[in-house]
Each structure stands twice: as structure tokens, then as C-alpha cells.
């Protein structure tokens, strides 16, 4: 069985990934949009608005580090959210309408979702 240090590291990484992604969406949305081949100037607004959810999830994962029992439900919701995000990006990737570079964050989310499932299973009471 993994120890508490592993669990904390998992959710620190998840929080950092989300908060780092949110920072990019807020301060440099052009990077993300270029990877997706989107040139509509209004897309920056959409990317920045998406950052609010990404930030909220980053904070949620940080709260799991602080109190894993109290905030356990965030992990369950994170599995759902990260899996859904993956599926949303998988369709265009497998239809060859987005690049692997654009798809990679969704793949990372799927990996994190799998690790979250493992955590939930291992720490069930």
C-alpha cells in the first residue's frame, strides 16, 4: 500500500497541473488556441472563462491535500470531470481534427483520473 506522502504528491501534482493550465488560459490563451488551430479572436474570451473551472479544480485538489477525508468527494467529481474532458478531446483527436499536442492535456487528465480511481479504491472505508 502506498503511503500518505504518495497521496499528497498525487494531489499536489493534480493541483499544480490545473493551476498551471489555468494560468496559461488566462495569461497566454493564444498558445492553447494555436495548438487547436483556432484563430477566432473571441476564442480568447472562451479560453479565459474556462480557466475559472480549471482554477476551481486546482483549488479542490489542493484542499484534498489539506484534508483528504473532508474533501474526498472532490476526488470522485474529479474522476468524472477529467474523464469527460478526455472524451471531449478524444473524439476530434481520433477523427484527426486536432493534433496530439492539443490532445496531450486530455491524456494527462485521463491518467490522473485513473490514479484518482486507484486512490478512491485504496482508501475506501
Residue, then its C-alpha position, 0 to 999 in steps of 0.5 A: x500500500x502506498x503511503x500518505x506522502x504518495x497521496x499528497x504528491x498525487x494531489x499536489x501534482x493534480x493541483x499544480x497541473x490545473x493551476x498551471x493550465x489555468x494560468x496559461x488560459x488566462x495569461x497566454x490563451x493564444x498558445x492553447x488556441x494555436x495548438x487547436x488551430x483556432x484563430x477566432x479572436x473571441x476564442x480568447x474570451x472562451x479560453x479565459x472563462x474556462x480557466x475559472x473551472x480549471x482554477x476551481x479544480x486546482x483549488x479542490x485538489x489542493x484542499x484534498x491535500x489539506x484534508x483528504x477525508x473532508x474533501x474526498x468527494x472532490x476526488x470522485x467529481x474529479x474522476x468524472x470531470x477529467x474523464x469527460x474532458x478526455x472524451x471531449x478531446x478524444x473524439x476530434x483527436x481520433x477523427x484527426x481534427x486536432x493534433x496530439x499536442x492539443x490532445x496531450x492535456x486530455x491524456x494527462x487528465x485521463x491518467x490522473x483520473x485513473x490514479x484518482x480511481x486507484x486512490x478512491x479504491x485504496x482508501x475506501x472505508 
